[in-house]
C-alpha cells in the first residue's frame, strides 16, 4: 500500500464492494492495526466494531499474509497467518540475533511462564504484573552485561520487551522488564504454543506442565 488514497491494486476487488466512506474506514483500520505500536481498541474505529467492515478488513490482511488478532477481547492488532508463519519458520527465517532471543525468552519465562505455572496468571495473554529484574537477566550473561544491555535496547526498540513501571517516584528497586506490545501480534494458536513451551522449560515438574504433556500425548494417539 503506497498511501491511504492509493491502495495497492490487489486490494481493489475488495474495496470496490464498499462505499467511499466504508472504504476509508477499512483502510484507516488496516493502517492502524498494521503499523500501530500497540493493539487498537475497537471502540476507536468503526471497521473494528462493525462485523461486516471487519470481515472486509480481514480479507485485505489475508491478501498480504496477515490476519486480525484479538487482544483481551476488546482490542485488535494484526499478525502473520498461522500458515504463513509455519512457512517462514520452516525456511529458517528469524530476524533476531541469538542473544536477543535468549534475553527475550528469559523475560517471558520469568514474567509469564513461572507466574502462570504457579497459578498467579490466567488467560491467554502476555499481559503480566510480574516484571523481570535486569539483575536476573545479567545473571545469565556469559560474555558480559554489555551484550545483555544492547540486546535489551534492540528488543525495546522492536516492541518485544518494555520497561516495567516503577512503583513510585522514589523507587529504588532497579530496572525491570515486561513482555512488549509486539507479542500481541501472535495469533491465539501461536501464542498458546509458545506459552506451553515456556511452561515446559520453566516448570517441567509442575501440574500444568504435566497437563500439557498429557494433552500432546493424547493428540498424537499415545496411550
Secondary structure, 3 states (H helix, E strand, C coil): CCCCCCCCHHHHHHHCCCCHHHHHHHHHHHHHHHHCCCCEEHHHCHHHHCHHHHHHHHHHHHHCCEEEEEECCCEEEEEECHHHHHHHHHCCCCCCCHHHHHHHHHHHHHHHHHHHHCCCCCCCCCCCCCCEEHHHHHCCCCCCHHHHHHHHHHHHHCCCEEECCCCCCCCCCCCEEEECHHHHHCCHHHHHHHHHHHHHHHCCCCHHHHHHHHHHHHHCCCC
